[in-house]
Amino acid sequence: MSNSKKGTAFLEEFRDFIAFLQSLWGILAGISVLFPLSNALIKLIPLRHLHDDPAGALGYLSSELVTAIATLITLFVILLTFNNRDKFKALKEKRLIQRQTWLSFAFGIFALILYFVVYFGIYPLYYEPCEIWYGNPRLLIGDFALLLSYSAFFALVTRAFMFLGMIEYFEKS
């Protein structure tokens, strides 16, 4: 009997989640999951290897792996944010939620700026002076800095969209 109640509760929550994703802001949050994947196609944010022409900053990690990890993290942020909706409903004060939205967006833009600083600055400021060439394990320092800042940008911007969507969705329901 308790298993059927758990199953019913899960189905109701899943319906709520689907209803949220169908709202305007939910659609924007869902689309933002595709941002890392779309960047692989349109190459708006550079993500190349040291040996590419023109040279990039990645040493070991592939751009496909960085994109896949960023997409997974973004999906995780969407599910985690929706999973914490009870805390969100309890906040009632719209200003606090909007503040968190702005903070997420601002930190997302900061992560993008950090990504560009590392991407364009790591070779002349670190790799070249320290004579770190292809095959050196110290290239992983730059790879992980790029992976973290790239993923943080997409995750934080998605979180901001999720907050905006949840404000709209919970105001109506």
Contacts in CASP RR format, 6 or more apart in sequence:
PFRMAT RR
TARGET T0000
AUTHOR 0000-0000-0000
METHOD contacts of the structure
MODEL  1
MSNSKKGTAFLEEFRDFIAFLQSLWGILAGISVLFPLSNALIKLIPLRHL
HDDPAGALGYLSSELVTAIATLITLFVILLTFNNRDKFKALKEKRLIQRQ
TWLSFAFGIFALILYFVVYFGIYPLYYEPCEIWYGNPRLLIGDFALLLSY
SAFFALVTRAFMFLGMIEYFEKS
16 85 0 8 1.000
17 82 0 8 1.000
19 169 0 8 1.000
20 26 0 8 1.000
20 82 0 8 1.000
20 165 0 8 1.000
20 166 0 8 1.000
20 169 0 8 1.000
21 27 0 8 1.000
21 29 0 8 1.000
21 30 0 8 1.000
23 165 0 8 1.000
23 168 0 8 1.000
23 169 0 8 1.000
24 165 0 8 1.000
24 168 0 8 1.000
25 161 0 8 1.000
25 162 0 8 1.000
25 164 0 8 1.000
25 165 0 8 1.000
25 166 0 8 1.000
25 167 0 8 1.000
25 168 0 8 1.000
25 169 0 8 1.000
26 161 0 8 1.000
26 162 0 8 1.000
26 165 0 8 1.000
26 169 0 8 1.000
28 161 0 8 1.000
28 164 0 8 1.000
28 165 0 8 1.000
29 78 0 8 1.000
29 158 0 8 1.000
29 161 0 8 1.000
29 162 0 8 1.000
29 165 0 8 1.000
30 78 0 8 1.000
30 158 0 8 1.000
30 161 0 8 1.000
32 74 0 8 1.000
32 154 0 8 1.000
32 157 0 8 1.000
32 158 0 8 1.000
32 161 0 8 1.000
33 71 0 8 1.000
33 74 0 8 1.000
33 75 0 8 1.000
33 78 0 8 1.000
33 158 0 8 1.000
34 71 0 8 1.000
35 74 0 8 1.000
35 154 0 8 1.000
35 157 0 8 1.000
35 158 0 8 1.000
36 67 0 8 1.000
36 70 0 8 1.000
36 71 0 8 1.000
36 74 0 8 1.000
36 150 0 8 1.000
36 151 0 8 1.000
36 154 0 8 1.000
37 67 0 8 1.000
37 71 0 8 1.000
39 45 0 8 1.000
39 47 0 8 1.000
39 67 0 8 1.000
40 47 0 8 1.000
40 63 0 8 1.000
40 64 0 8 1.000
40 67 0 8 1.000
45 112 0 8 1.000
45 115 0 8 1.000
45 150 0 8 1.000
46 56 0 8 1.000
46 119 0 8 1.000
47 58 0 8 1.000
47 63 0 8 1.000
47 66 0 8 1.000
47 67 0 8 1.000
47 146 0 8 1.000
47 150 0 8 1.000
48 54 0 8 1.000
48 55 0 8 1.000
48 56 0 8 1.000
48 57 0 8 1.000
48 58 0 8 1.000
48 63 0 8 1.000
49 55 0 8 1.000
49 56 0 8 1.000
49 58 0 8 1.000
49 59 0 8 1.000
49 62 0 8 1.000
49 63 0 8 1.000
50 56 0 8 1.000
50 57 0 8 1.000
50 58 0 8 1.000
50 59 0 8 1.000
50 123 0 8 1.000
50 127 0 8 1.000
50 134 0 8 1.000
50 139 0 8 1.000
51 134 0 8 1.000
55 123 0 8 1.000
56 119 0 8 1.000
56 123 0 8 1.000
57 118 0 8 1.000
57 119 0 8 1.000
57 120 0 8 1.000
57 121 0 8 1.000
57 122 0 8 1.000
57 123 0 8 1.000
57 142 0 8 1.000
57 146 0 8 1.000
58 66 0 8 1.000
58 143 0 8 1.000
58 146 0 8 1.000
59 134 0 8 1.000
59 135 0 8 1.000
59 139 0 8 1.000
59 140 0 8 1.000
59 142 0 8 1.000
59 143 0 8 1.000
60 135 0 8 1.000
60 139 0 8 1.000
60 140 0 8 1.000
60 143 0 8 1.000
61 143 0 8 1.000
61 144 0 8 1.000
61 146 0 8 1.000
61 147 0 8 1.000
66 146 0 8 1.000
66 147 0 8 1.000
66 150 0 8 1.000
66 151 0 8 1.000
69 147 0 8 1.000
69 151 0 8 1.000
70 147 0 8 1.000
70 150 0 8 1.000
70 151 0 8 1.000
70 154 0 8 1.000
70 155 0 8 1.000
71 154 0 8 1.000
73 151 0 8 1.000
73 154 0 8 1.000
73 155 0 8 1.000
74 151 0 8 1.000
74 154 0 8 1.000
74 155 0 8 1.000
74 158 0 8 1.000
76 155 0 8 1.000
77 155 0 8 1.000
77 158 0 8 1.000
77 159 0 8 1.000
77 162 0 8 1.000
78 158 0 8 1.000
78 162 0 8 1.000
81 88 0 8 1.000
81 159 0 8 1.000
81 162 0 8 1.000
81 163 0 8 1.000
81 166 0 8 1.000
82 162 0 8 1.000
82 166 0 8 1.000
85 166 0 8 1.000
85 170 0 8 1.000
88 97 0 8 1.000
88 166 0 8 1.000
88 170 0 8 1.000
89 170 0 8 1.000
91 97 0 8 1.000
94 167 0 8 1.000
97 163 0 8 1.000
97 166 0 8 1.000
97 167 0 8 1.000
98 163 0 8 1.000
98 167 0 8 1.000
100 163 0 8 1.000
101 160 0 8 1.000
101 163 0 8 1.000
101 164 0 8 1.000
101 167 0 8 1.000
102 160 0 8 1.000
104 156 0 8 1.000
104 157 0 8 1.000
104 159 0 8 1.000
104 160 0 8 1.000
104 163 0 8 1.000
105 156 0 8 1.000
105 157 0 8 1.000
105 160 0 8 1.000
107 152 0 8 1.000
107 156 0 8 1.000
108 152 0 8 1.000
108 153 0 8 1.000
108 156 0 8 1.000
108 157 0 8 1.000
108 160 0 8 1.000
109 153 0 8 1.000
111 149 0 8 1.000
111 150 0 8 1.000
111 152 0 8 1.000
111 153 0 8 1.000
111 156 0 8 1.000
112 149 0 8 1.000
112 153 0 8 1.000
114 149 0 8 1.000
115 146 0 8 1.000
115 149 0 8 1.000
115 150 0 8 1.000
115 153 0 8 1.000
118 142 0 8 1.000
118 145 0 8 1.000
118 146 0 8 1.000
118 149 0 8 1.000
119 146 0 8 1.000
122 142 0 8 1.000
122 145 0 8 1.000
126 132 0 8 1.000
126 141 0 8 1.000
126 142 0 8 1.000
127 133 0 8 1.000
127 139 0 8 1.000
130 138 0 8 1.000
132 138 0 8 1.000
132 139 0 8 1.000
END
